[in-house]
Amino acid sequence: VRFLMADDPGAGKTIMAGLVLKELKQRGLVERTLIVVPGHLSEQWLRELKEKFGERFRVIDRAVMDASWGRNVWADEPQAITSMDFAKQDDVMMSLAEAKWDLVIVDEAHKMAAYQYGQKLSKTERYKLGELLSKNTDFLIFLTATPHRGDPENFRLFLDLLEPGFFATTGMLEESINNKDNPLFLRRLKEDLKDFDGTPLFPPRQVQTIKYRLSDDEKKLYNAVTEYVEKYYRKAMDKAKRNAAFALIILQRRIASSIGAIRRSLENRKNRLQELYKTGQLVQEQGYIDAETLEDLPEAERWRREEELLEKLTSADTLEELEEEIGKLEELVKIAKEAERKEIETKLVQLRQVMEIEKLRKGGEKMLIFTEWKDTLDYLVQKIKGWGYSLCFIHGNMNLDKRIQAESEFKHEAQIMVSTEAGGEGINLQFCWLMVNYDIPWNPNRLEQRMGRVHRYGQ
C-alpha cells in the first residue's frame, strides 16, 4: 500500500497517520516503522504519537548514531523518527540502506523534489533519500498539503517515488487525474470536512487584499533600484554569469518587502564589494544556483546562500567596472536611508491602519504577520513595538525549543506574532484568526502553508 495524503494544512496529518499506523498494526502487517519529518517537527511527532495513540518512538539524530558506534541503529530500532535533512547525508544513507521497514511515513513529503530541465534530470538529496526509502519499505505514506508546484513533470517525478514507473508521462498522469481514477493519492479539502451533523469542521476563509500607492520617495527608490537591477542583470546575462543575475532578482524582490530590507541588502552588497575591490579580487561563479534549489533548503541555509549571492557576485570583469558598480550602490544606499529616515513607507502605514481598524489595542485580538525576510522581520518588530503592542517572533535561526516558547508566548501573552517562513510549518495557532501577508513568496505553496497556521481544526 503506497499513497499520498494531500490534505489542507491544519487538517491533522499526525492524527491521520496515527490512525493508519494503528490499523496496520492491528492487522499484523506492521512491526517496524520509520517516520521522516522536517527536523523541527521531530519532537512534535514524538509527543503526539505517544499522547494520542500510546505509540513510543525514538528520535534518531547524529548524537544517537555516534553513540551507537559499531551497530546499525536503524536495524535495531523498531519505531524511529528522524529528520529528513539528517537522513539525506551520505553516511546516514549508507546505514539506512541496510535497514528494512514495514511502514515509512514522510511528512512534508513535497520537499523530496526532482526537476526535469530539457533532457537533464536533477534530483535533490532529499529526492535520493525518497528513492532509498521507497525500495526499503512495504508500506509508504507521503503526507503533504502542497504536493503540486504547478510543474506537471515535478509532480510526476514525486509520484514516481511512491510507485516507480506508474506514470510514464505527464500526459498519462493528467488523463488519470481528469478521469478521477488515480489510486495513488487521497485529497481532502477543508471545505469537504464535516461532522456527523453535516456542520463544517473549518470556518470559511475570508481574504482581503489591501491596495496602496507608493509615495514619491518610495517611487524614487524603487525606480532607482529597478534601473540598477536591469542594467547589471543584462550585463550578467550577456557574460553568462547566471548566479550574479539571480542575485539581482533577489535584490528586486527585497525592495517589494520593505525599505528596511532593501537598505540593509544594498549596504551589505556595497560593503562586501568594497572589500573585494581593496584586495583586488573578483569572485568567480561556481556552479549554477536556481530558485528551485534554494526553495528546497532549510530557511537559515537559504538565507545564507542568498546573502552569499547578494554580497559577492557581480557582473564586473575588471576592477574599473567593479568601482563603477560600487559608486552606483552608494547612491542607492543614500536614497534608501533617506526614505527610511522619513518613515514614509506606505505599506507600513497601511499595516498600522489595518491593526487600528481591527481594534487590536482595545479588543485584545491576536494577529499573525508573515514576511519572507529576516531583515523585514527585524524592521517590523522594531516598528510594532514602538506602536505599543506586545509581540513575539519566529525565524529560521531559532531552534525548536525557542519556537515552542514563542508559540506559547503568543498564546498566553503577546498580541502580535511576526514570523518568517519558518513559522509556516509545525505550529498550531488556531487561537488566532487574523493573519497578514506583509510580502508574498515566490512559491504559492508557501502562501498556503502560512494560512494553514491559523485556518485549522479547532479554530
C-alpha positions as CSV (number, residue, x, y, z in Angstrom):
1,V,0.0,0.0,0.0
2,R,1.6,3.3,-1.1
3,F,-0.3,6.5,-1.3
4,L,-0.1,10.3,-1.0
5,M,-2.3,12.1,1.5
6,A,-2.8,15.6,0.2
7,D,-4.7,17.5,2.8
8,D,-5.0,21.2,3.6
9,P,-2.6,22.5,6.3
10,G,-4.1,22.1,9.7
11,A,-6.2,19.1,8.9
12,G,-4.3,16.9,11.3
13,K,-1.7,14.9,9.4
14,T,-0.3,13.3,12.6
15,I,-3.8,12.1,13.5
16,M,-4.4,10.5,10.1
17,A,-1.0,8.9,10.0
18,G,-1.5,7.6,13.6
19,L,-4.9,6.0,12.6
20,V,-3.3,4.3,9.6
21,L,-0.4,3.1,11.7
22,K,-2.8,1.6,14.4
23,E,-4.9,-0.1,11.8
24,L,-2.0,-1.7,10.0
25,K,-0.6,-2.9,13.4
26,Q,-3.9,-4.4,14.4
27,R,-3.9,-6.4,11.2
28,G,-0.5,-7.7,12.0
29,L,1.1,-6.1,8.9
30,V,3.4,-3.6,10.6
31,E,6.1,-4.0,13.2
32,R,8.9,-1.7,12.1
33,T,8.0,1.9,11.3
34,L,10.1,4.9,10.3
35,I,8.8,8.4,10.3
36,V,10.7,11.1,8.3
37,V,9.9,14.7,9.1
38,P,11.4,18.2,8.9
39,G,13.9,18.5,11.7
40,H,11.9,20.9,13.9
41,L,8.8,18.7,13.8
42,S,10.5,15.6,15.3
43,E,9.6,16.3,18.9
44,Q,6.0,17.2,17.9
45,W,5.5,13.9,16.2
46,L,7.1,12.1,19.1
47,R,4.8,13.8,21.6
48,E,1.5,13.4,19.6
49,L,2.0,9.8,18.8
50,K,2.6,9.0,22.4
51,E,-0.2,11.1,23.8
52,K,-2.9,10.3,21.2
53,F,-2.0,6.7,20.2
54,G,0.2,5.3,23.0
55,E,2.9,4.7,20.4
56,R,6.5,5.1,21.6
57,F,9.1,6.2,19.1
58,R,12.8,7.1,19.3
59,V,14.2,10.2,17.6
60,I,17.4,9.2,15.8
61,D,19.9,12.0,15.1
62,R,23.7,12.4,14.9
63,A,24.2,12.1,18.6
64,V,22.3,8.8,18.7
65,M,24.2,7.4,15.7
66,D,27.6,8.4,17.2
67,A,26.6,6.7,20.5
68,S,25.7,3.5,18.6
69,W,29.1,3.1,17.0
70,G,29.7,-0.5,15.8
71,R,26.0,-1.3,15.2
72,N,23.2,-0.1,12.9
73,V,20.8,1.8,15.0
74,W,18.2,1.8,12.2
75,A,18.2,-2.0,12.1
76,D,17.9,-2.2,15.9
77,E,15.2,0.4,16.4
78,P,11.6,-0.9,15.6
79,Q,9.9,2.6,15.8
80,A,12.0,5.6,14.8
81,I,11.6,9.2,13.9
82,T,14.3,11.1,12.1
83,S,14.9,14.4,10.3
84,M,14.8,14.5,6.5
85,D,17.9,16.6,6.3
86,F,19.8,14.4,8.7
87,A,18.8,11.2,6.9
88,K,19.8,12.5,3.4
89,Q,23.5,12.7,4.4
90,D,25.8,10.2,2.7
91,D,26.9,8.2,5.7
92,V,23.4,8.1,7.1
93,M,22.0,6.9,3.8
94,M,24.6,4.1,3.8
95,S,23.4,2.8,7.1
96,L,19.7,3.3,6.3
97,A,20.2,1.2,3.1
98,E,20.8,-1.8,5.4
99,A,17.5,-1.5,7.3
100,K,14.2,-2.9,6.1
101,W,10.9,-1.2,7.2
102,D,7.3,-2.3,7.2
103,L,6.0,1.2,7.1
104,V,7.6,4.6,6.2
105,I,5.7,7.8,6.7
106,V,7.1,11.0,5.3
107,D,5.8,14.4,6.5
108,E,6.1,17.5,4.2
109,A,7.0,14.9,1.6
110,H,6.9,17.5,-1.2
111,K,10.4,18.6,-0.1
112,M,11.7,15.4,-1.8
113,A,11.8,17.0,-5.2
114,A,13.3,16.3,-8.6
115,Y,13.2,18.6,-11.7
116,Q,13.4,18.0,-15.4
117,Y,15.3,20.6,-17.5
118,G,15.1,19.5,-21.1
119,Q,16.9,16.2,-21.2
120,K,18.6,16.7,-17.9
121,L,17.1,15.2,-14.7
122,S,18.1,17.0,-11.5
123,K,17.5,15.1,-8.2
124,T,17.8,16.8,-4.9
125,E,19.5,15.0,-2.0
126,R,16.1,14.6,-0.4
127,Y,14.7,13.0,-3.5
128,K,17.5,10.5,-3.4
129,L,16.5,9.7,0.2
130,G,13.0,9.1,-1.1
131,E,14.2,6.6,-3.7
132,L,16.1,4.7,-1.0
133,L,13.1,4.6,1.4
134,S,10.8,3.6,-1.5
135,K,12.9,0.5,-2.1
136,N,13.3,-0.5,1.6
137,T,9.7,-0.5,2.8
138,D,6.4,-2.3,2.1
139,F,4.0,0.4,3.1
140,L,4.8,4.0,2.1
141,I,2.7,7.1,3.0
142,F,3.5,10.6,1.9
143,L,1.9,13.5,3.8
144,T,1.7,17.0,2.4
145,A,-0.7,19.9,2.0
146,T,1.2,21.2,-1.1
147,P,2.1,18.3,-3.4
148,H,1.9,20.1,-6.7
149,R,4.1,23.1,-7.5
150,G,2.5,23.9,-10.8
151,D,5.0,21.8,-12.6
152,P,3.5,18.6,-14.0
153,E,6.8,16.8,-14.5
154,N,7.9,17.7,-11.0
155,F,4.6,16.1,-9.7
156,R,5.1,13.0,-11.9
157,L,8.6,12.5,-10.5
158,F,7.2,13.0,-7.0
159,L,4.6,10.2,-7.5
160,D,7.4,8.1,-9.0
161,L,8.8,7.7,-5.5
162,L,5.5,6.1,-4.4
163,E,5.2,3.7,-7.3
164,P,8.2,3.8,-9.7
165,G,7.0,3.8,-13.3
166,F,3.3,4.0,-12.5
167,F,3.0,7.1,-14.7
168,A,5.5,7.1,-17.6
169,T,4.5,10.5,-18.9
170,T,2.8,13.7,-17.6
171,G,0.1,13.0,-20.2
172,M,-0.8,9.7,-18.6
173,L,-0.9,11.4,-15.2
174,E,-3.1,14.2,-16.5
175,E,-5.5,11.7,-18.0
176,S,-5.7,9.8,-14.8
177,I,-6.5,12.9,-12.8
178,N,-9.2,14.0,-15.3
179,N,-10.8,10.6,-15.1
180,K,-10.5,10.6,-11.3
181,D,-9.2,7.1,-11.3
182,N,-5.8,7.7,-9.7
183,P,-5.2,5.2,-6.9
184,L,-2.0,6.9,-5.6
185,F,-3.3,9.8,-3.7
186,L,-6.2,10.9,-1.4
187,R,-7.1,14.5,-1.4
188,R,-9.4,16.2,1.1
189,L,-10.1,19.9,1.2
190,K,-11.1,21.7,4.3
191,E,-14.5,22.5,2.7
192,D,-15.2,18.8,2.5
193,L,-14.6,18.0,6.2
194,K,-17.8,18.0,8.2
195,D,-19.0,16.4,11.5
196,F,-21.8,13.8,11.8
197,D,-24.5,16.5,11.6
198,G,-23.0,17.9,8.4
199,T,-21.6,21.0,10.1
200,P,-18.2,22.1,8.5
201,L,-15.3,21.5,10.8
202,F,-13.4,24.5,9.5
203,P,-14.7,28.1,9.4
204,P,-14.7,29.8,5.9
205,R,-11.5,31.6,4.9
206,Q,-12.0,35.3,4.2
207,V,-9.3,37.0,2.2
208,Q,-8.9,40.8,1.6
209,T,-6.2,42.5,-0.5
210,I,-5.2,45.9,0.7
211,K,-4.1,48.1,-2.2
212,Y,-1.8,51.1,-1.9
213,R,0.2,53.5,-4.0
214,L,3.9,54.3,-3.4
215,S,4.8,57.7,-2.2
216,D,7.1,59.9,-4.3
217,D,10.2,59.0,-2.2
218,E,9.3,55.3,-2.4
219,K,8.9,55.6,-6.2
220,K,12.3,57.2,-6.4
221,L,13.9,54.4,-4.5
222,Y,12.0,51.7,-6.4
223,N,12.8,53.1,-9.8
224,A,16.5,53.6,-8.9
225,V,16.9,50.0,-7.7
226,T,15.0,48.7,-10.7
227,E,17.2,50.7,-13.1
228,Y,20.3,49.3,-11.3
229,V,19.0,45.7,-11.4
230,E,18.0,45.9,-15.1
231,K,21.4,47.3,-16.1
232,Y,23.6,44.9,-14.3
233,Y,21.2,41.9,-14.9
234,R,21.7,42.4,-18.6
235,K,25.4,42.6,-18.2
236,A,25.5,39.4,-16.1
237,M,23.4,37.5,-18.6
238,D,25.4,38.8,-21.6
239,K,28.5,37.4,-19.8
240,A,26.8,34.1,-18.8
241,K,27.0,35.0,-15.1
242,R,23.7,33.5,-14.2
243,N,24.2,33.4,-10.4
244,A,25.1,37.1,-10.4
245,A,21.9,37.7,-12.4
246,F,19.9,35.7,-10.0
247,A,21.3,37.7,-7.1
248,L,19.9,40.9,-8.7
249,I,16.5,39.3,-8.9
250,I,16.6,38.6,-5.2
251,L,17.5,42.2,-4.7
252,Q,14.5,43.3,-6.7
253,R,12.2,41.1,-4.5
254,R,13.6,42.6,-1.3
255,I,12.5,46.1,-2.3
256,A,9.0,44.8,-2.5
257,S,9.3,43.5,1.0
258,S,10.4,46.6,3.0
259,I,12.6,49.7,2.8
260,G,14.5,48.2,5.8
261,A,15.2,45.0,3.9
262,I,16.4,46.7,0.7
263,R,18.5,49.3,2.6
264,R,20.3,46.5,4.6
265,S,20.8,44.4,1.4
266,L,22.3,47.4,-0.5
267,E,24.6,48.3,2.3
268,N,25.8,44.7,2.7
269,R,26.4,44.3,-1.0
270,K,28.3,47.7,-1.2
271,N,30.5,46.9,1.8
272,R,31.4,43.4,0.5
273,L,32.2,44.7,-3.0
274,Q,34.4,47.4,-1.5
275,E,36.3,44.7,0.4
276,L,36.8,42.8,-2.9
277,Y,37.9,46.0,-4.6
278,K,40.5,46.8,-1.9
279,T,42.0,43.3,-2.2
280,G,41.9,43.4,-6.0
281,Q,39.7,40.2,-6.2
282,L,36.7,39.3,-8.3
283,V,34.8,36.2,-7.1
284,Q,34.3,33.6,-9.8
285,E,31.0,31.8,-10.0
286,Q,31.0,28.1,-9.2
287,G,28.0,26.0,-10.5
288,Y,24.6,27.4,-11.0
289,I,22.0,28.1,-8.3
290,D,18.4,28.4,-9.2
291,A,15.2,29.4,-7.4
292,E,14.1,25.8,-7.0
293,T,17.4,24.7,-5.5
294,L,17.1,27.5,-2.9
295,E,13.4,26.6,-2.3
296,D,14.4,23.1,-1.0
297,L,16.9,24.4,1.5
298,P,16.0,25.0,5.2
299,E,15.3,28.6,5.8
300,A,18.5,29.5,7.7
301,E,20.6,27.8,4.9
302,R,18.6,29.5,2.2
303,W,19.2,32.9,3.8
304,R,23.0,32.2,4.0
305,R,23.2,31.2,0.3
306,E,21.2,34.2,-0.8
307,E,23.4,36.5,1.2
308,E,26.5,35.0,-0.4
309,L,24.9,35.6,-3.8
310,L,23.9,39.2,-2.9
311,E,27.2,40.2,-1.4
312,K,29.9,38.6,-3.5
313,L,28.7,38.1,-7.1
314,T,29.0,40.8,-9.7
315,S,28.9,41.2,-13.5
316,A,32.1,43.1,-13.3
317,D,35.1,41.6,-15.1
318,T,37.6,44.4,-14.2
319,L,38.3,46.5,-11.1
320,E,37.2,49.6,-13.0
321,E,33.8,48.0,-13.7
322,L,33.6,47.0,-10.0
323,E,34.4,50.5,-8.9
324,E,31.6,51.9,-11.1
325,E,29.1,49.4,-9.5
326,I,30.2,50.4,-6.0
327,G,29.5,54.0,-6.8
328,K,26.0,53.2,-8.0
329,L,25.4,51.2,-4.8
330,E,26.5,54.2,-2.7
331,E,23.9,56.3,-4.4
332,L,21.2,53.7,-3.8
333,V,22.1,53.4,-0.1
334,K,21.7,57.2,0.3
335,I,18.3,57.1,-1.3
336,A,17.2,54.2,0.8
337,K,18.4,55.8,4.1
338,E,16.6,59.0,3.2
339,A,13.3,57.1,2.6
340,E,13.8,55.2,5.8
341,R,14.6,58.3,7.8
342,K,11.4,60.0,6.6
343,E,9.3,56.9,7.8
344,I,7.0,57.2,4.8
345,E,6.7,53.5,3.9
346,T,3.2,53.3,2.6
347,K,2.8,49.6,3.2
348,L,3.8,50.0,6.9
349,V,1.2,52.8,7.2
350,Q,-1.4,50.5,5.7
351,L,-0.5,47.8,8.2
352,R,-0.9,50.1,11.1
353,Q,-4.3,51.2,9.8
354,V,-5.4,47.6,9.4
355,M,-4.4,47.0,13.0
356,E,-6.4,50.0,14.2
357,I,-9.4,49.0,12.1
358,E,-9.4,45.6,13.7
359,K,-9.3,47.3,17.1
360,L,-6.4,45.1,18.3
361,R,-5.4,47.6,21.0
362,K,-8.9,47.7,22.6
363,G,-10.3,44.3,21.6
364,G,-7.3,42.2,22.5
365,E,-7.5,40.2,19.3
366,K,-4.3,38.5,18.1
367,M,-2.7,38.9,14.7
368,L,0.0,36.9,12.9
369,I,2.2,38.7,10.4
370,F,4.2,36.8,7.8
371,T,7.3,38.1,5.9
372,E,9.8,36.2,3.8
373,W,12.9,38.0,5.0
374,K,14.5,38.3,8.5
375,D,15.6,41.9,7.7
376,T,11.9,42.8,7.3
377,L,11.0,40.8,10.4
378,D,13.5,42.9,12.4
379,Y,12.2,46.0,10.8
380,L,8.5,45.2,11.7
381,V,9.4,44.1,15.3
382,Q,11.0,47.4,15.9
383,K,8.1,49.4,14.4
384,I,5.3,47.5,16.1
385,K,7.0,47.6,19.5
386,G,7.1,51.4,19.0
387,W,3.4,51.4,18.4
388,G,2.9,49.9,21.9
389,Y,1.9,46.4,21.0
390,S,3.2,43.3,22.8
391,L,4.8,40.9,20.4
392,C,6.9,37.8,19.8
393,F,8.5,36.3,16.6
394,I,9.7,33.2,14.9
395,H,12.5,32.9,12.3
396,G,14.7,30.2,10.8
397,N,17.7,30.8,13.1
398,M,15.6,29.7,16.2
399,N,15.8,26.1,17.4
400,L,12.7,24.0,18.2
401,D,12.6,25.0,21.9
402,K,12.6,28.7,21.1
403,R,9.9,28.2,18.5
404,I,7.7,26.4,21.0
405,Q,8.4,29.1,23.6
406,A,7.3,31.8,21.1
407,E,4.2,29.8,20.2
408,S,3.3,29.7,24.0
409,E,4.1,33.4,24.4
410,F,1.8,34.3,21.5
411,K,-1.0,32.2,23.0
412,H,-0.8,33.5,26.6
413,E,0.9,36.9,26.5
414,A,1.8,38.6,23.2
415,Q,-0.8,40.2,20.9
416,I,1.2,40.1,17.7
417,M,3.5,37.5,16.2
418,V,5.8,38.3,13.4
419,S,7.1,35.3,11.6
420,T,9.2,34.3,8.6
421,E,8.6,31.1,6.5
422,A,10.0,29.1,9.5
423,G,6.6,29.6,11.2
424,G,4.8,28.1,8.2
425,E,5.2,24.6,9.4
426,G,4.7,22.7,12.6
427,I,3.0,25.3,14.8
428,N,-0.7,25.4,15.7
429,L,-2.2,28.9,16.1
430,Q,-5.9,28.2,15.9
431,F,-6.4,30.6,18.8
432,C,-5.6,33.4,16.3
433,W,-7.9,34.3,13.4
434,L,-6.2,37.4,11.8
435,M,-3.3,37.0,9.5
436,V,-1.3,39.4,7.3
437,N,1.0,38.6,4.4
438,Y,3.3,41.5,4.5
439,D,5.0,40.2,1.4
440,I,4.3,37.3,-1.0
441,P,6.6,34.3,-1.5
442,W,7.5,33.1,-5.0
443,N,6.1,29.6,-4.3
444,P,2.3,29.7,-3.8
445,N,2.6,26.6,-1.7
446,R,4.4,28.6,0.9
447,L,1.4,31.0,1.0
448,E,-0.9,28.1,1.7
449,Q,1.4,26.8,4.4
450,R,1.3,30.2,6.1
451,M,-2.5,30.3,6.1
452,G,-2.7,26.8,7.4
453,R,-1.2,28.0,10.8
454,V,-4.5,29.7,11.7
455,H,-7.0,28.0,9.4
456,R,-7.0,24.8,11.4
457,Y,-9.2,22.2,13.1
458,G,-10.4,23.6,16.4
459,Q,-10.2,27.2,15.4
